Amino acid sequence: MNHPPIEEQNKPILTTGEAAYYLNRQPQTLREWACRKSGPLRPIHVNGRLGWPTEQVKCILKVGQFQ
């Protein structure tokens, strides 16, 4: 799948696969974060699936912020 740069991502919620891609992690790592309530961000549940807030992913990656 071809992902746009995170700066151009305008979806409010990312799938586990999309979030894993941007965070350079395996999807299973994000699922583990969700199960253990660990990791740098928390998912929301959308129709029984995990969703990852795009703004939180951008914040972790420091996109659009001055460092």
Protein Blocks (a to p, Z undefined) as FASTA:
>chain_A
ZZddfklpcbfbdcfklmmmmnopafklmmmmmmnogajbdcddeehiacddfklmmmmn
ogoiaZZ
